[in-house]
Each structure stands twice: as structure tokens, then as C-alpha cells.
Amino acid sequence: MSNEVERFLETQDEVVSLMFLENKSDELTDILVEALEEALKILKFEVSHDTVH
């Protein structure tokens, strides 16, 4: 993993930790739900384009 990716992940961890400390868990939940919904859309799109032989 490159240093840029490692630093990005560390920064994200710091942001999440600060949000928990500031008692913003509802906002984190909203972000997580939105990310999961987007991931499901992508997966559904990928599965719908598979061909069966």
C-alpha cells in the first residue's frame, strides 16, 4: 500500500474518532447507510450484467 493510501486511511480514522468524541454518531450512521446503499446499487448493477452460459 502506498504512503498516500495509508495516510488517507489514518486521516479517515481520525475523523471518525473525532465524530464519536463529539457525539455525532447519528451523522456517522447516516454516512454509513448512504455508503452501503451505494455499494448495493453497484453490486446490483454488476450482477444484472452477468451472462449465463
Wavefront OBJ file of the C-alpha trace (Angstrom):
o trace
v 0.000 0.000 0.000
v 1.336 3.421 -0.858
v 2.049 6.061 1.735
v -0.746 8.227 0.299
v -3.316 5.497 0.841
v -2.058 4.772 4.345
v -2.205 8.457 5.266
v -5.702 8.766 3.804
v -6.907 5.824 5.891
v -5.275 7.247 9.017
v -6.971 10.594 8.371
v -10.325 8.882 7.944
v -9.833 7.025 11.228
v -9.044 10.316 12.965
v -12.170 11.971 11.545
v -14.380 9.090 12.672
v -12.813 9.129 16.141
v -13.415 12.867 16.474
v -17.022 12.489 15.391
v -17.564 9.854 18.069
v -15.951 12.103 20.665
v -18.230 14.942 19.596
v -21.213 12.604 19.943
v -22.083 12.709 16.248
v -22.887 9.037 15.902
v -26.176 9.788 14.119
v -24.274 11.572 11.360
v -21.868 8.649 11.090
v -24.791 6.241 10.843
v -26.291 8.305 8.023
v -22.966 8.288 6.165
v -22.616 4.542 6.623
v -26.158 3.821 5.444
v -25.643 6.001 2.365
v -22.356 4.245 1.556
v -23.956 0.811 1.942
v -26.885 1.779 -0.276
v -24.457 2.979 -2.953
v -22.474 -0.263 -2.674
v -25.666 -2.291 -3.101
v -26.601 -0.296 -6.216
v -23.190 -1.044 -7.696
v -23.456 -4.736 -6.842
v -26.954 -4.997 -8.302
v -25.716 -3.363 -11.489
v -22.787 -5.763 -11.710
v -24.943 -8.842 -11.064
v -27.569 -7.789 -13.581
v -24.936 -7.670 -16.311
v -23.554 -11.151 -15.736
v -24.215 -13.586 -18.532
v -25.327 -17.153 -18.008
v -23.960 -19.775 -20.375
l 1 2 3 4 5 6 7 8 9 10 11 12 13 14 15 16 17 18 19 20 21 22 23 24 25 26 27 28 29 30 31 32 33 34 35 36 37 38 39 40 41 42 43 44 45 46 47 48 49 50 51 52 53
